Amino acid sequence: MSPAMRRFGIWSLLVLPLLAVLGWSFWPQTLQVEAATVARGPLRVEVSDEGRTRVRESYQVSAPVAGRLLRVEKHAGDPVVGGKTIVADLLPTAPGFLDIRSRAQGEAALQSAIAARGVAQSLLDRAKAELAFATSDLTRSRNLAQSKAISQVNLEKAELAYKDAVTQLATAQSYLQAKTFDLQSARAQLMDPDSAAARQRASLPLMAPVSGQVLRVLHENEAVVAAGTPIMEIGDPRDLEVVVELISEDAAKVHEGDAATIADWGGPGVLAARVRRIEPSGFTKVSALGVEEQRVNILLDFSEPRQQLQNIADGYRVTAHIAIWQAPAVLRVPASAMFRSGDGWAVFKIAAGRARLTPIDVGRGNDSFAEVRHGLVAGDRVILHPSDRIRDGVAVRS
């Protein structure tokens, strides 16, 4: 063999494997993909958000007057009977200490009240004397009138004087009573906190307004409280509802009577519920990211029997899923197979071992599935989670 042939053979042994490797590298490969079948099935569209449980009707016991609240002996969970159980005791506020000026003014007012009462007593005594005289004069006039000794006019004057004396006596009695009350008020202004009358003030018992249980004690220790200070909340812990603060855009899709499920409540499974009320007014709430959102309270009632709610109570955090649309059987495609294509949606359908870009028209959907109106039929296979390696016409296998 000539040297040229030998060199050609050596180079062939070196180049041919390299060409084979390069050819294999650039040869189109069949991609392994995850696929799912388009089929008919139930579809449920929901709006979800966190909510909390609360007692439907809770009652707050507060101090009716300012005073010293004795230590509350009731605790959360204690049963109470409406109108019978005393939940707290309140001592009306004792009078405060007087400074020198206030005491001097009070003592002067007391002396003035004493003098005024004396004047009223004198007026009453005079009115009694005038009534006695008018009574005797009327008696004499009637006797003389029977014997025609006086005229009818004089008799009528005697009767008028008697009626006037009776009225003056009633006025004097009322005036004396008013001045007596003024005297008592003036004496009360000088009452010290350590006086016997202040120490003997009776406590004011606070009754439970309804039957149920103490939900929470808001003011337990003994203290001086102002009128209207909340002391405790009472209600029936078995009568629960769920409050969900939905974004106004989602709340507009909800209707009274919509079915709902309650999840993440701490127990197994989910609890059935139903929308009872959509509050007519929204409110502004700042999210954890500092964004102002308009929210609306949605009230849900549990559809479960009460014995199923023994492990859930007032103030629990839950997740509410409210169904705004559902259908028993629609053509649906997995949401993970869809992606945006232009202004619409598309999927990669597997046809004859190759991926085919297929535009679709979708309707309603949730996080898992979407309703297919056009573009696919039952039994079509679509690629889930398509990567950037998937192109129209690429060979695939599932």
C-alpha positions in Angstrom: 0.0 0.0 0.0 1.3 3.4 -1.0 2.1 6.0 1.7 -0.8 8.2 0.5 -3.3 5.4 0.9 -2.0 4.7 4.4 -2.4 8.4 5.3 -5.9 8.4 3.9 -6.8 5.3 6.0 -5.4 6.8 9.2 -7.3 10.1 8.7 -10.5 8.2 7.9 -10.2 6.3 11.1 -9.9 9.6 13.0 -12.5 11.7 11.1 -15.3 9.2 10.6 -16.1 8.7 14.3 -16.0 12.5 14.8 -18.5 13.0 12.0 -20.6 10.3 13.5 -20.6 12.0 16.9 -21.4 15.4 15.3 -24.2 13.9 13.2 -25.7 12.2 16.2 -25.5 15.5 18.2 -27.4 17.5 15.6 -29.9 14.8 14.7 -33.4 15.8 16.0 -34.1 14.1 19.3 -37.5 12.8 20.5 -38.3 14.8 23.7 -39.7 13.1 26.8 -42.8 15.1 28.0 -45.6 14.8 30.5 -49.0 14.7 28.9 -52.7 14.6 29.9 -55.9 13.7 28.1 -58.6 16.3 27.4 -61.9 14.9 28.8 -65.2 16.0 30.1 -65.7 16.4 33.8 -67.0 18.7 36.6 -65.7 22.2 36.8 -66.1 24.5 39.8 -64.9 28.1 39.8 -64.2 29.6 43.2 -63.0 32.7 44.9 -61.0 32.1 48.0 -59.6 34.1 50.9 -58.8 33.8 54.6 -61.6 34.4 57.0 -62.4 34.0 60.7 -65.1 32.4 62.8 -67.2 34.4 65.2 -70.3 34.1 67.3 -73.2 35.2 65.4 -74.8 37.2 68.2 -72.4 38.4 70.9 -73.3 40.7 73.8 -70.9 43.1 75.5 -71.4 43.8 79.2 -70.1 47.3 80.1 -70.2 49.5 83.2 -73.5 51.5 83.3 -72.0 54.2 85.5 -68.5 55.2 86.7 -67.3 53.4 89.8 -65.0 50.8 91.2 -65.2 47.4 89.5 -64.7 44.6 91.9 -62.5 41.7 90.6 -64.4 39.7 88.1 -64.7 36.0 89.2 -66.1 34.8 85.9 -63.7 33.3 83.3 -63.9 32.5 79.6 -66.0 29.4 79.1 -68.2 29.8 82.2 -71.9 29.2 81.6 -74.3 32.0 82.4 -78.1 32.4 82.5 -79.6 35.5 81.1 -81.2 37.8 83.7 -80.1 35.6 86.6 -76.3 35.2 86.6 -74.3 38.0 88.2 -71.2 38.4 86.1 -69.6 41.4 87.9 -70.2 43.9 90.8 -69.7 47.6 90.5 -69.4 50.1 93.4 -70.6 53.6 92.4 -67.8 56.2 92.5 -67.2 57.6 96.0 -67.1 61.4 96.3 -63.7 63.0 95.9 -61.8 65.1 98.4 -62.5 68.9 98.4 -59.9 71.6 98.3 -60.0 74.6 100.6 -61.9 76.8 98.1 -64.5 74.1 97.2 -65.1 73.3 100.9 -65.6 77.0 101.7 -68.0 77.4 98.8 -69.8 74.2 99.9 -70.2 75.4 103.5 -71.5 78.8 102.4 -74.0 77.0 100.1 -75.1 74.8 103.1 -75.7 77.8 105.3 -77.7 79.5 102.5 -79.8 76.3 102.1 -80.4 76.1 105.8 -81.6 79.8 105.8 -83.8 79.2 102.7 -85.4 76.2 104.3 -86.2 78.3 107.4 -87.9 80.9 105.2 -89.9 78.2 103.6 -90.9 76.8 106.9 -92.1 80.3 108.0 -94.1 80.7 104.8 -95.7 77.3 105.5 -96.6 78.2 109.1 -98.2 81.5 107.8 -100.1 79.6 105.1 -101.5 77.2 107.8 -102.6 80.1 110.0 -104.3 81.9 107.0 -106.0 78.6 106.1 -107.3 78.2 109.7 -108.7 81.8 109.6 -110.3 81.3 106.2 -111.9 78.1 107.4 -113.5 79.7 110.5 -114.5 82.7 108.5 -116.2 80.5 105.9 -118.1 78.7 108.6 -119.4 81.9 110.1 -120.4 83.3 106.7 -122.4 80.2 105.9 -124.2 80.4 109.2 -125.0 84.1 108.7 -126.1 83.4 105.1 -128.7 80.8 106.3 -130.3 83.5 108.5 -130.0 86.1 105.6 -127.7 88.2 107.8 -125.2 88.7 105.0 -125.5 88.9 101.3 -124.6 86.2 98.8 -121.7 88.2 97.6 -120.0 88.2 101.0 -120.5 84.4 101.2 -118.8 83.9 97.9 -115.9 86.2 99.0 -115.4 84.0 102.1 -115.4 80.8 99.9 -112.9 82.4 97.5 -110.6 83.4 100.4 -110.8 79.8 101.7 -109.8 78.3 98.3 -107.0 80.8 98.0 -105.7 79.8 101.5 -105.7 76.1 100.5 -103.7 76.9 97.4 -101.2 79.0 99.3 -100.7 76.1 101.8 -100.0 73.7 99.0 -97.5 76.1 97.4 -95.8 76.6 100.7 -95.5 72.9 101.3 -94.0 72.4 97.8 -91.6 75.3 98.4 -90.5 73.8 101.7 -89.9 70.4 100.1 -87.8 72.0 97.3 -85.7 73.8 99.9 -85.3 70.6 101.9 -83.9 68.9 98.8 -81.5 71.9 98.2 -80.3 71.4 101.8 -79.7 67.7 101.2 -77.8 68.5 98.0 -75.6 71.1 99.8 -74.8 68.6 102.5 -73.9 66.0 99.9 -71.4 68.4 98.3 -69.5 68.3 101.6 -69.5 64.5 101.8 -65.9 63.0 102.2 -64.9 59.7 100.7 -64.4 58.3 104.2 -67.7 59.3 105.5 -70.2 56.7 106.7 -72.7 57.5 103.9 -70.0 57.0 101.3 -68.8 53.7 102.8 -72.3 52.3 103.0 -73.0 52.7 99.3 -74.5 49.6 97.8 -72.8 47.6 95.0 -74.5 47.5 91.6 -74.7 43.9 90.3 -74.3 43.4 86.5 -76.5 40.6 85.1 -75.8 38.4 82.1 -78.0 39.8 79.2 -78.5 36.4 77.6 -77.8 32.8 78.3 -74.7 31.2 76.9 -71.0 31.3 77.9 -68.5 34.0 78.7 -66.5 34.4 75.5 -63.8 36.6 76.8 -63.1 38.8 79.9 -62.0 42.2 78.9 -61.5 43.7 82.3 -60.7 41.2 85.1 -58.8 43.1 87.9 -60.4 45.4 90.4 -60.1 49.0 89.1 -61.9 52.3 88.8 -63.7 52.4 85.5 -65.6 55.0 83.5 -69.1 54.6 82.4 -69.3 52.5 79.2 -66.0 50.6 79.9 -66.4 47.1 78.4 -66.0 44.3 80.9 -66.8 41.0 79.1 -68.5 39.4 76.1 -71.2 36.8 76.3 -72.7 34.6 73.6 -73.5 31.1 72.4 -70.2 29.6 71.1 -72.2 26.9 69.2 -73.9 29.5 67.0 -71.0 30.4 64.7 -70.6 32.1 61.4 -67.6 32.8 59.1 -66.6 36.4 58.1 -64.5 36.6 54.9 -63.0 39.9 53.8 -63.1 39.5 50.0 -61.6 42.0 47.5 -64.4 44.0 46.1 -63.7 42.6 42.6 -64.2 39.1 43.8 -67.2 40.1 46.1 -69.0 41.3 43.0 -69.1 37.8 41.7 -70.6 36.3 44.8 -74.4 35.9 45.4 -76.4 35.1 48.5 -77.0 31.4 48.7 -73.8 30.3 46.9 -72.2 27.1 48.2 -68.9 27.3 50.0 -66.4 25.1 51.7 -64.3 25.9 54.8 -60.8 24.5 54.8 -57.6 24.9 57.0 -59.7 25.1 60.1 -57.5 22.6 62.0 -59.6 19.5 61.6 -59.8 16.7 59.0 -61.5 17.4 55.7 -63.6 20.5 54.8 -66.8 21.9 56.3 -69.8 22.8 54.1 -71.2 26.4 54.3 -73.4 28.8 52.4 -73.3 32.5 51.8 -75.9 34.2 54.0 -75.2 37.9 53.4 -73.0 40.3 51.4 -72.6 43.5 53.4 -73.7 46.5 51.3 -70.7 48.6 52.1 -67.0 48.0 51.6 -64.0 49.3 53.5 -60.3 50.1 52.9 -57.7 47.7 54.2 -53.9 47.9 53.9 -52.4 44.6 52.8 -49.1 43.1 54.1 -47.3 44.7 51.2 -48.7 48.2 52.1 -51.2 48.3 49.3 -54.7 49.8 49.9 -57.4 47.4 49.0 -61.2 47.7 49.0 -62.7 44.8 50.8 -66.2 43.6 51.5 -67.4 41.4 54.3 -69.1 38.1 53.2 -71.0 36.2 55.9 -71.2 32.4 55.7 -73.3 30.0 57.7 -72.2 26.5 58.4 -74.3 23.8 56.8 -72.9 21.1 59.0 -74.7 19.8 62.1 -73.6 21.4 65.4 -72.0 18.2 66.6 -69.6 18.5 63.7 -68.4 21.9 64.9 -67.3 20.9 68.4 -63.6 21.4 67.6 -64.0 24.9 66.1 -64.8 28.0 68.2 -64.9 31.8 68.0 -62.0 33.6 66.4 -60.5 30.7 64.5 -58.6 31.4 61.2 -60.0 29.5 58.2 -59.8 29.5 54.4 -63.2 29.9 52.6 -63.7 28.7 49.1 -66.9 30.2 47.6 -68.3 28.6 44.4 -69.4 31.3 41.9 -70.0 28.9 39.0 -70.0 25.2 38.5 -71.1 22.6 35.9 -71.3 18.8 36.1 -69.7 18.0 32.8 -67.7 20.3 30.5 -64.8 19.7 28.2 -61.8 20.7 30.3 -58.0 21.0 29.8 -55.4 21.2 32.5 -54.4 24.7 33.3 -50.7 23.7 33.4 -50.9 22.9 29.6 -52.0 26.4 28.6 -49.8 29.3 27.8 -50.4 32.7 26.2 -50.1 32.9 22.4 -50.6 36.4 21.0 -53.9 37.7 22.4 -55.3 34.3 23.2 -54.4 30.9 24.7 -52.8 27.8 23.1 -51.6 24.3 24.0 -49.2 21.8 22.4 -51.3 18.9 21.2 -49.6 15.6 20.6 -50.5 14.3 17.1 -48.6 11.4 15.4 -45.8 11.7 17.8 -45.2 15.4 17.3 -46.1 18.5 19.2 -48.6 20.7 17.4 -49.2 24.3 18.4 -53.0 24.5 18.8 -54.8 27.8 19.6 -57.8 27.3 21.9 -60.8 29.3 23.0 -61.3 28.9 26.8 -64.2 29.8 29.0 -64.3 29.7 32.8 -61.5 28.1 34.7 -59.9 27.6 38.1 -56.3 26.8 39.3 -56.5 23.2 37.9 -58.7 23.2 34.8 -60.2 25.5 32.2 -63.3 25.1 30.0 -62.5 24.5 26.3 -64.9 26.0 23.9 -63.0 25.5 20.6 -59.8 24.0 19.4 -59.8 20.6 21.2 -62.0 17.5 21.4 -62.4 14.8 24.0 -59.5 12.4 23.9 -56.8 14.8 22.6 -53.5 14.6 24.4 -51.8 17.8 25.5 -48.3 18.5 26.9 -48.2 19.6 30.5 -45.7 22.3 31.6 -44.2 22.8 28.1 -40.6 24.0 28.2 -38.8 26.3 25.8 -37.5 23.2 23.9 -41.0 22.4 22.7 -41.7 23.7 19.3 -44.3 23.1 16.7 -43.5 19.9 15.0 -40.9 18.6 17.5 -41.0 14.8 18.0 -42.2 13.9 21.5 -43.1 10.9 23.5 -45.0 10.7 26.8 
